[in-house]
Amino acid sequence: MPDEHLLDYIDGTSRNLVLATRLEETVGGFALTHLDPLNPFERGPNEFTASSPDISSLMAHLRNLVQRLHRISPDLAVAEAASWRSELGVPFRNLRLWAASTPDLTSPEAAAAIILSLDKDAWESRLERDFLTAIGSRWVELPEEAKQRIEVMILAGPQPWEGVDPKQFEPYRVDGILRRLFWMKRSELVPSFDLDAEIARLKNQNRDWDAQIAAEQLDRSPSRGGWVGTDKSHSALLGASLDALLPEAQAASGRGRDFLMESRPFRGLVETRPVKALAALRRAAAKGQEWAWAWNDFLWSEARGNDSPRFRCYLARRLGALPEPVLVANLRALVQWFTGHAKPVWSADRELYLATWTLFADTIANHPAAANSAIVVQGRHDWISEALNAPAGRLADHLFDELGWEEGTEGLTESLRHRAQMLLALPPEPQAHAAAQLAMRTNWFHLHDPDWTVQHLVPLIEQGTASDARDAAIAGFLRQSHFPPNELFLRLKPVMLALFADQQSTARRHDNLQSLILASWFRKDAEGNRLLASDDLREALITTSEPNRLEILRLIANWADGDEGCATQTVEFLHWVWPRQLAVRSSAASTALAEIALRAGDRMPETTAAVLSVLETTAEQINAMPYVRRTRDDQISKFPEEHLGLFFAILPEDATLWPWGMGQVIERLSEFPALKNDPRLSDLRRRLARI
């Protein structure tokens, strides 16, 4: 805003604030009782502020504008502040009080008059910070009479609300007076009475009064928010005995008055004194005490990533000696530590590493309920996410981390094969978690050991009856980014086609199913035959759901756009694969088919001819047709007749149902001499003229 227009802008902002105040008053005025102070609270290290366009932000904006005006023209700024009247509404009352705290805007006499005019409003909790700030900043220069009246106001305290018993209100009144006297003492303001004696007298009436709480009320916003920080101070634990350490740590944990700070001394101890922390946990475990939260703090600590190989081996040995109940209660945290930090154990003591891995797998087998996923299932399973957050799934995923730990070990070792079989033999739920992770490497397993894959992984996918392990294995198999070997696909083709035809399928379950089905039509075997014949794919498209059919068309358009091999087969797909049955014809399908032609590039003539044979005009609204918004597109200039044919075939009679921008495209087509007398163009322009 240029300086020469600032005064007019301030005037407009003031009028907007008056209007906003009146509008709020008409709906009850609730927002006017929750205005932010114009002397904002200092934010704590974990606090955040959320700025929103409300009356408080408009007040703050007007304050900032007047501060800027004062730097340019002090007299105009003083006059603007003097124009604020309390009868304009609560926001202007607050702005007047802010001006009273600013010596550049108000004289001591004017500031005193503003402060004293508040009367009972001076005890509004939301106004307290601005009220005390004004008093504190002007106390030395206020007239003596005004100071005495302010003292009387403070010592009288707030008056009981209507309908409230004065006896019940009395503790609140005394608390309010004490808080402001405490503020005066803290701010080193010198009143005419004995401040210490008055504080002592009132504290005798309210022995529960707490100076720390009063300071928090004075210095912290009542409506603050933020993220919870962690105080890891743990000096008190350094001298604690092993038997008393965990109870003392638990007693010192939690949140106090500052709800944005949580005390977790044991977390600090596991970072600086891990040996002592582990000794306390082992002592408690020997007594059969689980202390799950303490094990979590120890094992999940980022400090475990900085432990020496020697300490990690020591920890692995101590974990192997834990009583079974403690091992079961902390299984998820133990596996998390092992899969994240056990590589040095692998390098230093392979036997210890494998023994620890086997210990966890056996514990899962014997106590499957303790090996559930940290992901809460809502509706259908998301097996991949669940597996990554479950002990069995993490152990399965960790097998493949080992492949990069030793040079020359990239294939399927006997150890890996044996442990994968152990995981696949687990009880149902952990078996499903392991199956999801292992099936994500089905192609890799088949590459290195086809017989093992057919014997152990493929049967899970081929199971005729529904089970969690089958669903999880399918989810993992479909999450693979590469097409499976032809032999493996042909073995699983019936399962994939059955899934594709499942009307209840969801996108989450079939992450790559549509891509797999379509790619199998493009791929050919050694004799040149398609892995999925045209007749089979057409039958699958007829029986599957509309979303699956639309996804196939979207993939065709995308693949043909980026791969010449796919582009050369698009017409064949449209002629011999895409169904002609009425059941598959819809507005969405017609739009998707038209997009294939519009994105065909130099193959647009033959692609359009193939598309027109399966397109139909719809009476439904077409929300979008990509690639037709650019009315000067070179593609339209190269193939105007093909574009006209597509639009005439698909666009509904009612032009109000056309996608946005289509009118411009039609006008673009009318510029081509070869189309000027085309009845189809005339008909489309006639439909436009009806709007």
C-alpha positions in Angstrom: 0.0 0.0 0.0 1.6 3.3 -1.1 2.0 5.8 1.8 -0.2 8.4 0.0 -3.2 6.0 0.2 -2.5 4.7 3.7 -4.9 7.0 5.5 -7.8 6.1 3.2 -6.9 2.4 3.6 -7.0 2.8 7.4 -10.4 4.5 7.1 -11.8 1.6 5.0 -10.3 -1.0 7.4 -12.0 0.7 10.3 -15.3 0.7 8.6 -14.9 -3.0 7.7 -14.2 -3.6 11.4 -17.4 -1.8 12.4 -19.4 -3.8 9.9 -17.9 -7.1 11.0 -18.7 -6.2 14.6 -22.3 -5.5 13.8 -22.7 -8.7 11.8 -21.2 -10.7 14.7 -23.6 -9.0 17.2 -26.6 -10.0 15.1 -25.7 -13.7 15.4 -25.1 -13.6 19.2 -21.6 -12.0 19.5 -19.8 -15.2 20.7 -16.7 -14.3 18.7 -16.5 -10.9 20.5 -15.9 -12.7 23.8 -12.9 -14.6 22.5 -10.8 -11.8 20.9 -7.0 -12.2 20.9 -5.0 -9.6 22.9 -3.4 -6.9 20.9 -0.3 -7.3 23.0 0.2 -11.0 22.0 1.5 -13.7 24.4 5.0 -14.9 23.8 5.0 -18.3 22.2 6.7 -21.3 23.9 9.2 -23.4 21.9 6.5 -26.0 21.0 3.7 -23.6 20.3 2.3 -22.6 16.9 -0.1 -19.9 15.9 -2.8 -20.3 13.3 -3.7 -17.1 11.5 -7.3 -17.0 10.3 -9.3 -14.1 8.7 -11.4 -13.3 11.7 -12.2 -10.2 13.8 -9.0 -10.6 15.9 -6.9 -10.6 12.8 -8.7 -7.5 11.4 -8.0 -5.7 14.7 -4.3 -6.7 14.6 -4.2 -5.5 11.0 -5.7 -2.1 11.9 -3.2 -1.8 14.8 -0.3 -2.5 12.4 -1.6 0.1 10.0 -1.7 2.8 12.7 1.8 1.9 13.8 2.9 2.4 10.2 1.0 5.7 10.0 2.7 6.9 13.1 6.1 6.4 11.5 4.9 8.6 8.6 2.8 11.1 10.3 2.5 10.9 14.2 -0.2 13.6 14.4 -2.5 11.6 12.0 -1.9 8.4 13.9 -2.8 10.1 17.2 -6.0 11.5 15.6 -6.9 8.0 14.3 -6.5 6.4 17.7 -8.5 9.2 19.3 -11.4 8.4 16.9 -11.8 4.9 18.3 -14.8 5.0 20.6 -16.0 2.1 22.8 -19.6 2.5 21.6 -18.4 1.3 18.2 -18.1 -2.1 19.7 -15.8 -4.4 21.7 -13.0 -4.5 19.1 -12.6 -0.7 19.3 -12.7 -0.9 23.2 -9.7 -3.2 22.9 -8.0 -1.0 20.4 -8.4 2.0 22.7 -6.8 0.0 25.5 -3.9 -0.9 23.2 -3.5 2.8 22.4 -3.4 3.5 26.1 -0.4 1.2 26.4 1.4 3.2 23.7 2.9 6.6 24.9 3.2 7.8 21.3 -0.5 7.6 20.8 -2.0 8.8 24.1 -1.1 11.2 26.9 -0.9 9.9 30.5 -4.3 11.6 31.2 -5.9 10.0 28.1 -4.4 6.6 29.0 -5.8 6.9 32.6 -9.2 7.8 31.3 -9.3 4.8 28.9 -8.1 2.4 31.7 -10.6 3.6 34.2 -13.5 3.6 31.7 -13.3 -0.2 31.6 -15.0 -0.6 35.0 -16.2 -4.2 35.3 -14.8 -5.0 31.8 -11.3 -4.8 33.4 -11.9 -8.3 34.8 -12.6 -10.0 31.5 -10.1 -12.8 31.2 -9.5 -12.2 27.5 -8.8 -8.5 28.2 -6.4 -9.0 31.1 -3.2 -9.0 29.2 -3.9 -5.8 27.3 -5.2 -4.2 30.6 -2.1 -5.1 32.6 0.2 -4.2 29.7 -1.4 -0.7 29.6 -1.0 -0.2 33.4 2.6 -1.5 33.4 3.8 0.6 30.5 2.2 3.9 31.8 2.3 3.4 35.7 5.2 5.8 36.3 3.6 8.7 34.4 -0.1 8.2 35.4 -1.7 10.9 37.6 -1.6 9.9 41.3 -5.4 10.1 41.5 -5.7 7.6 38.6 -3.2 5.3 40.2 -5.3 5.2 43.4 -8.5 4.5 41.5 -6.8 1.7 39.6 -5.6 0.3 43.0 -9.1 0.4 44.3 -10.3 -1.4 41.2 -7.8 -4.2 41.6 -8.3 -4.6 45.3 -12.1 -4.8 44.9 -11.7 -7.7 42.5 -14.3 -9.0 40.1 -18.0 -8.8 41.1 -20.2 -12.0 41.2 -22.0 -12.8 38.0 -25.7 -12.6 38.0 -27.3 -15.6 39.6 -24.1 -16.8 41.3 -23.9 -17.1 45.1 -21.4 -14.6 46.4 -20.0 -17.1 48.8 -19.3 -19.6 46.0 -17.8 -16.7 43.9 -15.4 -15.5 46.7 -12.5 -18.0 45.9 -12.6 -16.8 42.3 -12.6 -13.2 43.4 -9.6 -13.6 45.7 -7.7 -15.6 43.0 -8.2 -12.8 40.6 -7.0 -10.1 43.0 -4.0 -12.3 44.0 -3.0 -12.8 40.4 -2.9 -9.1 39.7 -1.1 -8.2 42.9 1.4 -10.9 42.1 1.8 -9.3 38.6 2.4 -5.9 40.2 5.1 -7.3 42.5 6.7 -9.2 39.6 6.6 -6.0 37.5 8.1 -4.0 40.3 5.2 -1.5 40.4 5.0 0.4 43.6 1.4 1.0 44.9 0.3 3.2 47.8 -0.5 0.2 50.0 1.7 -2.5 51.5 1.8 -5.0 48.6 3.5 -7.8 50.4 1.1 -7.6 53.4 -2.0 -7.6 51.1 -0.7 -10.7 49.2 -0.1 -12.5 52.5 -3.6 -11.6 53.8 -5.3 -12.9 50.7 -3.1 -16.0 50.6 -4.4 -16.9 54.0 -7.9 -16.7 52.6 -7.0 -19.0 49.6 -4.3 -21.4 50.8 -4.5 -23.3 47.5 -3.3 -20.3 45.5 -0.2 -21.2 43.4 2.2 -18.6 42.1 3.3 -20.9 39.2 -0.3 -21.2 38.1 -0.8 -17.5 38.3 2.4 -16.9 36.2 1.1 -19.3 33.6 -2.3 -17.5 33.4 -0.5 -14.2 33.0 2.1 -15.3 30.4 0.5 -18.1 28.4 -2.4 -17.9 26.0 -5.5 -19.7 27.3 -6.1 -21.0 23.7 -2.6 -22.1 22.7 -1.8 -25.2 20.8 1.3 -26.9 19.5 3.2 -30.2 19.5 4.2 -32.0 22.6 7.9 -31.8 23.3 9.8 -34.3 25.4 11.9 -33.4 28.5 14.5 -36.1 28.9 16.2 -34.6 32.0 17.2 -37.6 34.1 19.8 -36.5 36.6 17.5 -37.8 39.4 17.8 -41.4 38.0 21.6 -41.5 37.9 21.9 -42.3 41.6 18.9 -44.6 41.7 19.4 -48.3 42.5 18.5 -50.8 39.8 15.5 -52.0 41.7 14.1 -48.5 42.2 15.1 -47.0 38.8 12.0 -48.0 36.8 9.4 -47.1 39.4 11.1 -43.7 40.0 11.2 -43.1 36.2 7.6 -43.9 35.9 6.6 -41.7 38.7 8.5 -38.8 37.2 7.0 -39.3 33.7 4.0 -37.5 32.3 2.8 -34.0 31.7 2.5 -31.3 34.3 0.9 -27.8 34.1 2.5 -27.3 30.7 0.5 -29.7 28.6 2.9 -29.1 25.6 5.8 -30.7 27.4 6.0 -34.3 28.6 8.6 -35.5 31.0 10.3 -38.8 30.0 13.5 -39.2 32.1 14.0 -42.8 31.2 14.3 -41.8 27.5 17.2 -39.6 28.5 18.8 -42.4 30.5 18.7 -44.9 27.7 20.6 -42.4 25.5 23.4 -41.5 27.9 23.5 -44.6 30.2 22.3 -47.5 28.1 24.1 -50.1 30.2 22.5 -49.0 33.4 19.1 -48.8 31.7 19.4 -52.3 30.3 20.6 -53.6 33.7 17.4 -52.2 35.3 15.3 -53.8 32.7 17.0 -57.2 33.1 16.6 -57.0 36.9 12.9 -56.3 36.5 12.6 -59.1 33.9 14.2 -61.6 36.3 11.3 -60.8 38.6 8.8 -61.4 35.8 8.0 -57.7 35.4 7.3 -56.7 31.8 7.7 -52.9 31.9 6.6 -52.6 28.2 6.8 -48.8 28.1 10.4 -48.9 29.4 11.4 -51.6 26.8 9.8 -49.5 24.1 11.8 -46.4 25.2 15.0 -48.4 25.2 14.6 -50.3 22.0 13.0 -47.6 19.9 15.5 -44.9 20.9 17.4 -43.3 18.1 20.5 -43.9 20.3 20.4 -47.6 19.4 21.6 -46.6 16.0 24.8 -45.3 17.6 25.6 -48.3 19.7 28.9 -50.1 19.1 28.9 -53.6 17.5 30.1 -55.0 20.9 27.1 -53.5 22.8 24.7 -54.8 20.1 26.0 -58.3 20.4 25.8 -58.0 24.2 22.2 -56.8 23.9 21.3 -59.7 21.5 22.7 -62.2 24.1 20.7 -60.6 26.9 17.5 -60.6 24.9 18.0 -64.3 24.3 18.0 -64.9 28.0 14.8 -63.0 28.8 11.9 -64.9 30.4 9.3 -65.9 27.9 6.5 -63.7 29.4 8.7 -60.6 29.1 9.8 -61.6 25.5 6.1 -62.1 24.5 5.0 -58.8 26.1 7.7 -56.8 24.2 7.9 -58.8 21.0 7.0 -56.0 18.6 9.7 -53.7 20.0 12.3 -56.4 20.1 11.8 -57.3 16.5 11.8 -53.6 15.6 15.2 -53.3 17.2 16.6 -56.5 15.6 15.5 -55.6 12.0 16.8 -52.0 12.4 20.1 -52.5 14.2 21.3 -56.0 14.0 23.6 -55.8 10.9 26.7 -55.5 13.1 25.6 -58.7 14.9 25.4 -60.4 11.5 29.0 -59.3 10.8 30.5 -60.1 14.2 28.7 -63.2 15.3 26.6 -65.0 12.6 25.5 -67.8 14.9 24.2 -65.3 17.5 22.4 -63.4 14.8 20.6 -66.5 13.4 19.8 -67.7 17.0 18.2 -64.3 17.8 16.2 -64.4 14.5 15.0 -67.9 15.2 14.1 -67.0 18.8 11.7 -64.3 17.6 10.2 -66.5 14.9 9.6 -69.3 17.5 8.0 -66.8 19.8 5.7 -65.6 17.1 4.8 -69.3 16.3 4.0 -70.0 20.0 2.3 -66.7 20.7 0.6 -65.4 17.5 -1.6 -63.0 19.4 1.4 -61.0 20.5 2.5 -60.7 16.9 -0.4 -58.7 15.6 0.1 -55.6 13.4 0.3 -52.1 14.8 -2.0 -51.1 12.0 -5.7 -51.1 13.1 -7.8 -52.8 10.4 -10.9 -50.8 9.3 -12.9 -52.6 6.7 -10.8 -54.6 4.3 -7.2 -55.4 5.0 -4.2 -53.4 3.7 -1.9 -56.4 3.9 1.3 -54.6 2.8 1.0 -51.9 5.4 -0.1 -54.3 8.1 2.9 -56.6 7.3 5.4 -53.9 7.5 4.1 -53.1 11.0 4.0 -56.7 12.3 6.8 -58.8 13.7 6.4 -61.6 11.1 6.2 -59.2 8.2 9.3 -57.3 9.4 11.3 -60.5 9.8 10.3 -61.5 6.3 11.2 -58.2 4.8 14.5 -58.3 6.8 15.6 -61.4 5.0 16.2 -59.4 1.8 18.2 -56.8 3.7 20.7 -59.5 4.4 21.4 -60.0 0.7 23.3 -56.7 0.5 25.3 -57.4 3.7 27.7 -59.9 2.2 29.5 -59.6 -1.1 28.6 -62.3 -3.5 25.3 -63.3 -1.7 22.7 -62.1 -4.1 20.9 -65.4 -4.7 18.6 -67.6 -2.6 20.8 -69.1 0.1 19.8 -72.2 2.0 19.5 -70.1 5.2 17.1 -67.7 3.6 15.1 -70.5 2.0 14.8 -72.3 5.4 13.8 -69.2 7.3 11.2 -68.2 4.6 9.6 -71.6 5.0 9.5 -71.1 8.8 7.6 -67.9 8.3 5.2 -69.4 5.9 4.5 -72.2 8.4 3.4 -69.7 11.2 -0.2 -69.5 12.5 -2.7 -67.8 10.2 -2.3 -64.1 11.0 1.5 -63.9 11.2 1.6 -66.3 8.2 -0.4 -63.7 6.3 2.0 -60.9 7.2 5.0 -63.0 6.1 3.2 -64.1 2.9 2.5 -60.5 1.9 6.2 -59.6 2.2 7.6 -62.8 0.6 5.0 -62.7 -2.3 6.3 -59.2 -3.2 9.5 -61.0 -4.3 7.8 -63.8 -6.1 9.5 -62.9 -9.4 12.9 -62.9 -7.6 12.2 -66.3 -5.9 11.2 -67.8 -9.3 14.3 -66.5 -10.9 16.6 -68.1 -8.3 14.6 -71.2 -7.4 11.5 -71.9 -9.6 10.8 -75.3 -7.9 10.8 -73.7 -4.4 8.5 -70.9 -5.5 6.0 -73.3 -7.1 6.1 -75.5 -4.0 5.8 -72.8 -1.3 4.5 -69.5 -2.7 2.3 -70.3 -5.6 0.0 -72.6 -3.6 -0.8 -69.7 -1.3 -1.9 -67.6 -4.2 -3.8 -70.5 -5.8 -5.8 -71.5 -2.7 -9.4 -72.3 -3.7 -10.8 -71.2 -0.4 -10.6 -67.6 0.9 -8.0 -67.1 3.7 -5.9 -64.3 5.1 -2.8 -65.9 3.8 -4.2 -66.2 0.3 -5.4 -62.5 0.3 -2.1 -61.3 1.7 0.0 -63.4 -0.8 -2.1 -62.0 -3.7 -1.7 -58.4 -2.4 2.1 -58.9 -2.3 2.2 -60.6 -5.7 0.3 -57.7 -7.3 2.5 -55.1 -5.7 5.5 -56.2 -7.8 6.7 -53.6 -10.2 7.7 -56.0 -13.0 5.8 -58.5 -15.0 6.2 -62.1 -13.8 8.0 -64.6 -15.9 5.8 -66.0 -18.7 5.7 -69.5 -17.1 4.7 -68.1 -13.8 2.0 -65.9 -15.2 0.5 -68.7 -17.2 0.3 -70.8 -14.1 -1.5 -68.0 -12.2 -3.6 -66.7 -15.1 -6.9 -68.3 -14.0 -6.5 -66.7 -10.5 -5.7 -63.3 -12.0 -8.7 -63.4 -14.4 -11.0 -64.5 -11.5 -9.8 -61.5 -9.4 -10.3 -59.2 -12.4 -13.9 -60.4 -12.7 -14.6 -59.9 -9.0 -17.2 -57.2 -8.8 -16.3 -56.5 -5.1 -12.7 -55.8 -5.9 -11.1 -52.6 -4.6 -8.3 -50.5 -6.0 -6.2 -51.1 -2.9 -6.3 -54.8 -3.3 -5.6 -54.7 -7.1 -2.8 -52.2 -7.1 -1.3 -53.6 -10.4 -3.9 -56.1 -11.4 -5.3 -54.1 -14.4 -1.7 -53.4 -15.6 -0.9 -57.1 -15.3 -4.0 -58.2 -17.2 -3.4 -55.7 -20.0 0.3 -56.4 -20.2 -0.4 -60.1 -20.6 -2.3 -59.3 -23.8 0.6 -57.3 -25.2 3.2 -59.9 -24.2 3.8 -62.9 -26.4 5.5 -66.3 -25.9 8.3 -67.8 -27.9 5.9 -68.9 -30.6 4.4 -65.4 -30.9 1.2 -66.2 -29.2 -0.3 -63.7 -26.7 -0.1 -64.8 -23.1 -3.7 -63.7 -22.8 -5.7 -64.2 -25.9 -8.0 -61.5 -27.3 -11.1 -63.6 -26.7 -10.2 -64.2 -23.1 -9.5 -60.6 -22.4 -12.8 -59.6 -24.1 -14.7 -62.0 -22.0 -13.0 -60.7 -18.9 -13.9 -57.1 -19.8 -17.5 -58.1 -20.2 -17.7 -59.7 -16.8 -15.6 -57.2 -14.8 -16.7 -54.0 -13.2 -17.0 -50.6 -14.9 -14.0 -49.1 -12.9 -11.8 -52.0 -14.1 -12.8 -51.4 -17.8 -12.2 -47.7 -17.5 -8.8 -48.4 -16.0 -7.9 -50.6 -18.9 -8.8 -47.9 -21.4 -6.8 -45.3 -19.4 -3.8 -47.7 -19.5 -4.2 -48.2 -23.2 -4.1 -44.4 -23.8 -1.1 -43.9 -21.5 0.9 -46.8 -22.9 0.2 -46.0 -26.5 1.2 -42.4 -25.8 4.6 -43.5 -24.6 5.5 -46.8 -26.3 5.5 -47.3 -30.0 5.0 -51.1 -29.6 1.8 -50.5 -27.7 0.6 -47.8 -30.1 0.9 -50.2 -33.1 -1.5 -52.6 -31.4 -4.1 -50.2 -30.2 -6.3 -50.5 -33.3 -6.2 -54.3 -32.9 -7.3 -54.0 -29.3 -10.2 -51.8 -30.3 -11.3 -54.1 -33.2 -10.8 -57.5 -31.5 -10.8 -57.0 -27.8 -13.0 -54.2 -26.7 -16.6 -55.6 -26.2 -19.5 -54.5 -28.4 -22.2 -55.5 -25.9 -24.6 -52.8 -24.7 -23.7 -53.7 -21.0 -20.2 -52.1 -21.4 -21.4 -48.9 -23.1 -21.5 -45.9 -20.9 -20.8 -42.2 -21.0 -17.5 -42.7 -19.1 -16.4 -45.5 -21.5 -17.2 -43.4 -24.5 -15.1 -40.5 -23.1 -12.2 -42.8 -22.3 -12.4 -44.3 -25.9 -12.4 -40.8 -27.4 -9.4 -39.9 -25.4 -7.5 -42.9 -26.9 -8.1 -41.5 -30.3 -7.4 -37.9 -29.3 -4.0 -39.0 -28.0 -3.1 -41.2 -30.9 -0.8 -38.7 -32.6 -0.1 -39.5 -36.3 -2.2 -42.7 -35.9 -5.3 -40.7 -35.2 -7.1 -41.5 -38.5 -7.1 -45.3 -38.1 -7.5 -45.1 -34.3 -10.5 -42.8 -34.8 -12.1 -45.2 -37.3 -11.7 -48.0 -34.8 -13.1 -45.9 -31.9 -16.1 -44.7 -33.8 -17.3 -48.2 -34.3 -17.8 -48.6 -30.5 -18.7 -45.0 -29.5 -22.3 -43.9 -28.8 -23.8 -40.5 -28.2 -24.7 -40.0 -24.6 -27.5 -38.1 -22.9 -25.5 -37.7 -19.8 -23.2 -34.9 -18.8 -19.6 -35.2 -19.9 -17.5 -33.7 -17.2 -14.1 -33.7 -18.9 -12.5 -34.7 -22.2 -8.7 -34.2 -21.8 -6.6 -33.0 -24.8 -9.4 -30.9 -26.3 -9.1 -27.8 -24.3 -6.3 -26.3 -26.4 -8.2 -24.9 -29.3 -5.0 -24.0 -31.3 -3.6 -27.5 -30.9 -1.6 -28.6 -33.9 -3.4 -32.0 -33.7 -6.7 -30.3 -34.6 -5.1 -28.7 -37.6 -3.7 -32.0 -38.8 -6.8 -34.0 -38.4 -9.9 -31.7 -38.2 -12.3 -34.3 -39.8 -11.3 -36.9 -37.2 -11.9 -34.5 -34.4 -15.3 -33.6 -35.8 -16.3 -37.2 -36.2 -15.4 -37.9 -32.6 -17.2 -34.9 -31.2 -20.3 -35.5 -33.3 -20.4 -39.1 -32.2 -20.0 -38.5 -28.5 -21.4 -35.1 -27.5 -25.0 -35.1 -26.2 -27.8 -33.1 -27.9 -28.0 -30.8 -24.9 -24.9 -28.5 -25.2 -25.2 -27.5 -21.6 -23.9 -31.1 -20.8 -20.8 -30.6 -22.9 -17.4 -30.3 -21.1 -16.1 -26.8 -20.4 -14.3 -25.2 -23.4 -15.9 -27.5 -26.1 -17.6 -24.5 -27.7 -14.2 -23.0 -28.5 -13.1 -26.2 -30.0 -16.2 -26.3 -32.3 -15.5 -22.7 -33.4 -11.9 -23.7 -34.1 -13.2 -26.5 -36.4 -15.4 -24.1 -38.3 -12.3 -22.2 -39.5 -11.3 -25.1 -41.7 -12.7 -24.7 -45.3 -13.1 -28.5 -45.8 -15.6 -28.6 -42.9 -17.6 -25.5 -43.6 -20.4 -27.4 -45.4 -20.2 -30.5 -43.2 -23.7 -31.2 -41.8 -22.1 -32.6 -38.6 -20.4 -29.3 -37.9 -23.6 -27.4 -38.7 -25.5 -29.7 -36.3 -23.0 -29.1 -33.5 -23.1 -25.4 -33.9 -26.9 -25.5 -33.9 -26.8 -27.2 -30.5 -24.5 -24.5 -29.2 -26.8 -21.8 -30.4 -29.6 -23.2 -28.2 -27.7 -22.3 -25.0 
